[in-house]
């Protein structure tokens, strides 16, 4: 189990996106205060200010998000807990890249 999967398994609030979902593909499921229950991949990218490719990589590596397919189109949805986890993993990845870049330049 890699560190990304370990973070996901340790999360106390991890749940299946499908639990309580009513029409995830259409975005119809909203909370009582009109806040959507899920965030799209593009939304995660925008909120965390990281490229969609990075969100896609983190999602794939950590097993986060749920892919919904309708016809030829597909969209990945994340719970708010998964959004948080993607942010943590993105920060760790950036810190690691920065650390290696600094040490590579000082060697």
TIVO-2410 file (N, C-alpha, C; in nm, 3 decimals):
# residues 107
REC num residu      c1      c2      c3 atome chaine
REC   1      X   0.086  -0.117   0.000     N      A
REC   1      X   0.000   0.000   0.000    CA      A
REC   1      X   0.090   0.123   0.000     C      A
REC   2      X   0.071   0.214  -0.098     N      A
REC   2      X   0.153   0.334  -0.102    CA      A
REC   2      X   0.098   0.439  -0.006     C      A
REC   3      X   0.171   0.550   0.010     N      A
REC   3      X   0.131   0.652   0.108    CA      A
REC   3      X  -0.002   0.718   0.073     C      A
REC   4      X  -0.031   0.732  -0.056     N      A
REC   4      X  -0.159   0.792  -0.095    CA      A
REC   4      X  -0.275   0.701  -0.057     C      A
REC   5      X  -0.260   0.573  -0.079     N      A
REC   5      X  -0.366   0.479  -0.042    CA      A
REC   5      X  -0.380   0.469   0.109     C      A
REC   6      X  -0.269   0.482   0.180     N      A
REC   6      X  -0.272   0.476   0.327    CA      A
REC   6      X  -0.350   0.596   0.381     C      A
REC   7      X  -0.328   0.715   0.325     N      A
REC   7      X  -0.401   0.834   0.367    CA      A
REC   7      X  -0.550   0.814   0.347     C      A
REC   8      X  -0.586   0.758   0.234     N      A
REC   8      X  -0.728   0.735   0.205    CA      A
REC   8      X  -0.787   0.636   0.304     C      A
REC   9      X  -0.716   0.528   0.334     N      A
REC   9      X  -0.770   0.427   0.423    CA      A
REC   9      X  -0.778   0.477   0.566     C      A
REC  10      X  -0.693   0.573   0.604     N      A
REC  10      X  -0.695   0.627   0.739    CA      A
REC  10      X  -0.802   0.732   0.760     C      A
REC  11      X  -0.860   0.783   0.653     N      A
REC  11      X  -0.960   0.888   0.664    CA      A
REC  11      X  -1.085   0.835   0.735     C      A
REC  12      X  -1.127   0.906   0.836     N      A
REC  12      X  -1.243   0.864   0.914    CA      A
REC  12      X  -1.373   0.885   0.839     C      A
REC  13      X  -1.373   0.973   0.741     N      A
REC  13      X  -1.497   1.005   0.673    CA      A
REC  13      X  -1.506   0.951   0.533     C      A
REC  14      X  -1.415   0.863   0.495     N      A
REC  14      X  -1.419   0.806   0.361    CA      A
REC  14      X  -1.548   0.729   0.342     C      A
REC  15      X  -1.616   0.755   0.232     N      A
REC  15      X  -1.739   0.684   0.200    CA      A
REC  15      X  -1.749   0.671   0.049     C      A
REC  16      X  -1.831   0.581   0.007     N      A
REC  16      X  -1.853   0.564  -0.136    CA      A
REC  16      X  -1.931   0.684  -0.187     C      A
REC  17      X  -1.892   0.736  -0.304     N      A
REC  17      X  -1.964   0.848  -0.363    CA      A
REC  17      X  -2.108   0.810  -0.388     C      A
REC  18      X  -2.133   0.683  -0.416     N      A
REC  18      X  -2.267   0.638  -0.446    CA      A
REC  18      X  -2.360   0.633  -0.326     C      A
REC  19      X  -2.307   0.636  -0.205     N      A
REC  19      X  -2.392   0.630  -0.087    CA      A
REC  19      X  -2.477   0.756  -0.080     C      A
REC  20      X  -2.607   0.739  -0.089     N      A
REC  20      X  -2.699   0.851  -0.080    CA      A
REC  20      X  -2.705   0.935  -0.205     C      A
REC  21      X  -2.640   0.893  -0.310     N      A
REC  21      X  -2.639   0.972  -0.433    CA      A
REC  21      X  -2.768   0.951  -0.512     C      A
REC  22      X  -2.818   1.060  -0.571     N      A
REC  22      X  -2.935   1.053  -0.657    CA      A
REC  22      X  -2.902   1.123  -0.787     C      A
REC  23      X  -2.845   1.059  -0.878     N      A
REC  23      X  -2.819   1.125  -1.006    CA      A
REC  23      X  -2.689   1.202  -1.007     C      A
REC  24      X  -2.581   1.139  -0.970     N      A
REC  24      X  -2.451   1.203  -0.970    CA      A
REC  24      X  -2.416   1.253  -1.110     C      A
REC  25      X  -2.447   1.172  -1.210     N      A
REC  25      X  -2.410   1.208  -1.347    CA      A
REC  25      X  -2.476   1.337  -1.392     C      A
REC  26      X  -2.595   1.364  -1.342     N      A
REC  26      X  -2.664   1.486  -1.383    CA      A
REC  26      X  -2.637   1.600  -1.286     C      A
REC  27      X  -2.567   1.573  -1.175     N      A
REC  27      X  -2.539   1.677  -1.079    CA      A
REC  27      X  -2.661   1.716  -0.998     C      A
REC  28      X  -2.764   1.630  -0.995     N      A
REC  28      X  -2.890   1.664  -0.931    CA      A
REC  28      X  -2.886   1.653  -0.780     C      A
REC  29      X  -2.791   1.581  -0.726     N      A
REC  29      X  -2.787   1.560  -0.583    CA      A
REC  29      X  -2.722   1.679  -0.514     C      A
REC  30      X  -2.801   1.753  -0.438     N      A
REC  30      X  -2.748   1.867  -0.364    CA      A
REC  30      X  -2.791   1.857  -0.219     C      A
REC  31      X  -2.717   1.923  -0.133     N      A
REC  31      X  -2.751   1.926   0.008    CA      A
REC  31      X  -2.867   2.023   0.027     C      A
REC  32      X  -2.923   2.023   0.146     N      A
REC  32      X  -3.038   2.107   0.176    CA      A
REC  32      X  -3.015   2.255   0.150     C      A
REC  33      X  -2.893   2.302   0.161     N      A
REC  33      X  -2.865   2.444   0.139    CA      A
REC  33      X  -2.819   2.472  -0.004     C      A
REC  34      X  -2.851   2.385  -0.095     N      A
REC  34      X  -2.820   2.398  -0.238    CA      A
REC  34      X  -2.671   2.391  -0.269     C      A
REC  35      X  -2.593   2.326  -0.184     N      A
REC  35      X  -2.452   2.304  -0.211    CA      A
REC  35      X  -2.439   2.164  -0.268     C      A
REC  36      X  -2.378   2.149  -0.386     N      A
REC  36      X  -2.363   2.015  -0.444    CA      A
REC  36      X  -2.285   1.922  -0.351     C      A
REC  37      X  -2.321   1.794  -0.352     N      A
REC  37      X  -2.252   1.695  -0.268    CA      A
REC  37      X  -2.116   1.656  -0.325     C      A
REC  38      X  -2.096   1.680  -0.454     N      A
REC  38      X  -1.974   1.636  -0.519    CA      A
REC  38      X  -1.911   1.751  -0.596     C      A
REC  39      X  -1.780   1.738  -0.619     N      A
REC  39      X  -1.703   1.836  -0.695    CA      A
REC  39      X  -1.646   1.764  -0.817     C      A
REC  40      X  -1.655   1.827  -0.933     N      A
REC  40      X  -1.599   1.766  -1.054    CA      A
REC  40      X  -1.446   1.777  -1.052     C      A
REC  41      X  -1.384   1.702  -1.140     N      A
REC  41      X  -1.237   1.708  -1.152    CA      A
REC  41      X  -1.193   1.850  -1.186     C      A
REC  42      X  -1.265   1.916  -1.275     N      A
REC  42      X  -1.232   2.054  -1.310    CA      A
REC  42      X  -1.248   2.145  -1.189     C      A
REC  43      X  -1.350   2.119  -1.108     N      A
REC  43      X  -1.371   2.198  -0.987    CA      A
REC  43      X  -1.259   2.180  -0.887     C      A
REC  44      X  -1.214   2.056  -0.869     N      A
REC  44      X  -1.101   2.027  -0.779    CA      A
REC  44      X  -0.977   2.101  -0.829     C      A
REC  45      X  -0.953   2.094  -0.959     N      A
REC  45      X  -0.837   2.161  -1.019    CA      A
REC  45      X  -0.844   2.311  -0.992     C      A
REC  46      X  -0.960   2.369  -1.008     N      A
REC  46      X  -0.977   2.513  -0.989    CA      A
REC  46      X  -0.962   2.551  -0.841     C      A
REC  47      X  -1.027   2.477  -0.754     N      A
REC  47      X  -1.024   2.509  -0.611    CA      A
REC  47      X  -0.884   2.494  -0.550     C      A
REC  48      X  -0.809   2.396  -0.597     N      A
REC  48      X  -0.675   2.371  -0.543    CA      A
REC  48      X  -0.565   2.438  -0.624     C      A
REC  49      X  -0.602   2.500  -0.736     N      A
REC  49      X  -0.506   2.569  -0.823    CA      A
REC  49      X  -0.393   2.475  -0.868     C      A
REC  50      X  -0.434   2.354  -0.910     N      A
REC  50      X  -0.338   2.259  -0.967    CA      A
REC  50      X  -0.395   2.211  -1.100     C      A
REC  51      X  -0.310   2.171  -1.192     N      A
REC  51      X  -0.357   2.126  -1.325    CA      A
REC  51      X  -0.446   2.001  -1.314     C      A
REC  52      X  -0.541   1.990  -1.405     N      A
REC  52      X  -0.629   1.873  -1.408    CA      A
REC  52      X  -0.550   1.744  -1.423     C      A
REC  53      X  -0.439   1.747  -1.497     N      A
REC  53      X  -0.357   1.628  -1.514    CA      A
REC  53      X  -0.304   1.579  -1.379     C      A
REC  54      X  -0.268   1.674  -1.291     N      A
REC  54      X  -0.219   1.638  -1.157    CA      A
REC  54      X  -0.333   1.579  -1.074     C      A
REC  55      X  -0.452   1.637  -1.084     N      A
REC  55      X  -0.569   1.583  -1.013    CA      A
REC  55      X  -0.596   1.441  -1.062     C      A
REC  56      X  -0.590   1.421  -1.193     N      A
REC  56      X  -0.614   1.289  -1.252    CA      A
REC  56      X  -0.512   1.187  -1.202     C      A
REC  57      X  -0.383   1.228  -1.196     N      A
REC  57      X  -0.278   1.138  -1.149    CA      A
REC  57      X  -0.298   1.101  -1.002     C      A
REC  58      X  -0.323   1.201  -0.920     N      A
REC  58      X  -0.345   1.176  -0.777    CA      A
REC  58      X  -0.467   1.087  -0.757     C      A
REC  59      X  -0.573   1.117  -0.830     N      A
REC  59      X  -0.696   1.039  -0.820    CA      A
REC  59      X  -0.671   0.892  -0.854     C      A
REC  60      X  -0.600   0.870  -0.962     N      A
REC  60      X  -0.570   0.734  -1.006    CA      A
REC  60      X  -0.480   0.662  -0.905     C      A
REC  61      X  -0.374   0.729  -0.860     N      A
REC  61      X  -0.278   0.667  -0.768    CA      A
REC  61      X  -0.340   0.635  -0.632     C      A
REC  62      X  -0.427   0.723  -0.584     N      A
REC  62      X  -0.484   0.707  -0.450    CA      A
REC  62      X  -0.621   0.638  -0.451     C      A
REC  63      X  -0.676   0.617  -0.570     N      A
REC  63      X  -0.807   0.554  -0.578    CA      A
REC  63      X  -0.919   0.646  -0.530     C      A
REC  64      X  -0.904   0.776  -0.556     N      A
REC  64      X  -1.004   0.873  -0.513    CA      A
REC  64      X  -1.095   0.910  -0.629     C      A
REC  65      X  -1.217   0.949  -0.597     N      A
REC  65      X  -1.311   0.993  -0.698    CA      A
REC  65      X  -1.391   0.878  -0.756     C      A
REC  66      X  -1.494   0.917  -0.827     N      A
REC  66      X  -1.581   0.818  -0.892    CA      A
REC  66      X  -1.604   0.865  -1.035     C      A
REC  67      X  -1.579   0.777  -1.129     N      A
REC  67      X  -1.598   0.809  -1.271    CA      A
REC  67      X  -1.739   0.771  -1.311     C      A
REC  68      X  -1.810   0.866  -1.367     N      A
REC  68      X  -1.945   0.843  -1.419    CA      A
REC  68      X  -1.938   0.856  -1.571     C      A
REC  69      X  -1.995   0.758  -1.639     N      A
REC  69      X  -1.997   0.759  -1.786    CA      A
REC  69      X  -2.141   0.770  -1.834     C      A
REC  70      X  -2.163   0.864  -1.925     N      A
REC  70      X  -2.293   0.880  -1.990    CA      A
REC  70      X  -2.265   0.890  -2.139     C      A
REC  71      X  -2.302   0.785  -2.211     N      A
REC  71      X  -2.271   0.781  -2.354    CA      A
REC  71      X  -2.121   0.781  -2.375     C      A
REC  72      X  -2.074   0.875  -2.456     N      A
REC  72      X  -1.930   0.886  -2.483    CA      A
REC  72      X  -1.858   0.978  -2.386     C      A
REC  73      X  -1.931   1.041  -2.295     N      A
REC  73      X  -1.871   1.136  -2.203    CA      A
REC  73      X  -1.847   1.071  -2.068     C      A
REC  74      X  -1.742   1.116  -2.003     N      A
REC  74      X  -1.714   1.067  -1.868    CA      A
REC  74      X  -1.668   1.184  -1.783     C      A
REC  75      X  -1.705   1.180  -1.657     N      A
REC  75      X  -1.669   1.285  -1.562    CA      A
REC  75      X  -1.632   1.219  -1.430     C      A
REC  76      X  -1.531   1.273  -1.363     N      A
REC  76      X  -1.491   1.222  -1.233    CA      A
REC  76      X  -1.543   1.316  -1.126     C      A
REC  77      X  -1.608   1.259  -1.024     N      A
REC  77      X  -1.665   1.335  -0.914    CA      A
REC  77      X  -1.593   1.300  -0.785     C      A
REC  78      X  -1.577   1.399  -0.698     N      A
REC  78      X  -1.510   1.381  -0.570    CA      A
REC  78      X  -1.599   1.431  -0.458     C      A
REC  79      X  -1.597   1.360  -0.344     N      A
REC  79      X  -1.663   1.411  -0.225    CA      A
REC  79      X  -1.576   1.522  -0.169     C      A
REC  80      X  -1.627   1.595  -0.072     N      A
REC  80      X  -1.547   1.701  -0.011    CA      A
REC  80      X  -1.429   1.642   0.066     C      A
REC  81      X  -1.447   1.526   0.126     N      A
REC  81      X  -1.337   1.459   0.194    CA      A
REC  81      X  -1.228   1.423   0.092     C      A
REC  82      X  -1.268   1.374  -0.024     N      A
REC  82      X  -1.170   1.340  -0.128    CA      A
REC  82      X  -1.102   1.465  -0.181     C      A
REC  83      X  -1.175   1.576  -0.191     N      A
REC  83      X  -1.116   1.703  -0.231    CA      A
REC  83      X  -1.003   1.740  -0.135     C      A
REC  84      X  -1.031   1.728  -0.005     N      A
REC  84      X  -0.930   1.755   0.097    CA      A
REC  84      X  -0.808   1.663   0.080     C      A
REC  85      X  -0.834   1.535   0.060     N      A
REC  85      X  -0.726   1.438   0.046    CA      A
REC  85      X  -0.641   1.466  -0.078     C      A
REC  86      X  -0.704   1.506  -0.189     N      A
REC  86      X  -0.629   1.543  -0.309    CA      A
REC  86      X  -0.539   1.662  -0.277     C      A
REC  87      X  -0.591   1.759  -0.203     N      A
REC  87      X  -0.511   1.875  -0.165    CA      A
REC  87      X  -0.390   1.838  -0.081     C      A
REC  88      X  -0.410   1.749   0.016     N      A
REC  88      X  -0.299   1.703   0.101    CA      A
REC  88      X  -0.194   1.632   0.016     C      A
REC  89      X  -0.239   1.543  -0.070     N      A
REC  89      X  -0.145   1.467  -0.153    CA      A
REC  89      X  -0.073   1.558  -0.253     C      A
REC  90      X  -0.142   1.658  -0.306     N      A
REC  90      X  -0.078   1.753  -0.399    CA      A
REC  90      X   0.029   1.833  -0.326     C      A
REC  91      X   0.000   1.875  -0.202     N      A
REC  91      X   0.098   1.952  -0.124    CA      A
REC  91      X   0.220   1.866  -0.093     C      A
REC  92      X   0.199   1.740  -0.057     N      A
REC  92      X   0.311   1.650  -0.030    CA      A
REC  92      X   0.396   1.632  -0.156     C      A
REC  93      X   0.330   1.616  -0.269     N      A
REC  93      X   0.401   1.596  -0.395    CA      A
REC  93      X   0.484   1.719  -0.429     C      A
REC  94      X   0.426   1.837  -0.410     N      A
REC  94      X   0.498   1.961  -0.438    CA      A
REC  94      X   0.617   1.976  -0.345     C      A
REC  95      X   0.597   1.948  -0.217     N      A
REC  95      X   0.705   1.958  -0.119    CA      A
REC  95      X   0.820   1.864  -0.156     C      A
REC  96      X   0.784   1.742  -0.198     N      A
REC  96      X   0.885   1.644  -0.238    CA      A
REC  96      X   0.963   1.692  -0.361     C      A
REC  97      X   0.889   1.744  -0.461     N      A
REC  97      X   0.956   1.795  -0.582    CA      A
REC  97      X   1.049   1.911  -0.548     C      A
REC  98      X   1.001   2.003  -0.463     N      A
REC  98      X   1.083   2.118  -0.423    CA      A
REC  98      X   1.206   2.073  -0.347     C      A
REC  99      X   1.189   1.975  -0.259     N      A
REC  99      X   1.301   1.922  -0.180    CA      A
REC  99      X   1.409   1.863  -0.271     C      A
REC 100      X   1.366   1.782  -0.367     N      A
REC 100      X   1.463   1.720  -0.458    CA      A
REC 100      X   1.529   1.824  -0.548     C      A
REC 101      X   1.455   1.925  -0.588     N      A
REC 101      X   1.512   2.030  -0.673    CA      A
REC 101      X   1.620   2.108  -0.597     C      A
REC 102      X   1.597   2.138  -0.471     N      A
REC 102      X   1.695   2.211  -0.389    CA      A
REC 102      X   1.820   2.127  -0.371     C      A
REC 103      X   1.804   2.001  -0.338     N      A
REC 103      X   1.919   1.914  -0.313    CA      A
REC 103      X   1.993   1.881  -0.443     C      A
REC 104      X   1.923   1.877  -0.553     N      A
REC 104      X   1.989   1.851  -0.681    CA      A
REC 104      X   2.079   1.969  -0.717     C      A
REC 105      X   2.035   2.091  -0.685     N      A
REC 105      X   2.113   2.211  -0.717    CA      A
REC 105      X   2.230   2.234  -0.623     C      A
REC 106      X   2.228   2.173  -0.505     N      A
REC 106      X   2.336   2.194  -0.409    CA      A
REC 106      X   2.440   2.084  -0.413     C      A
REC 107      X   2.415   1.978  -0.486     N      A
REC 107      X   2.511   1.865  -0.492    CA      A
REC 107      X   2.626   1.895  -0.584     C      A
***
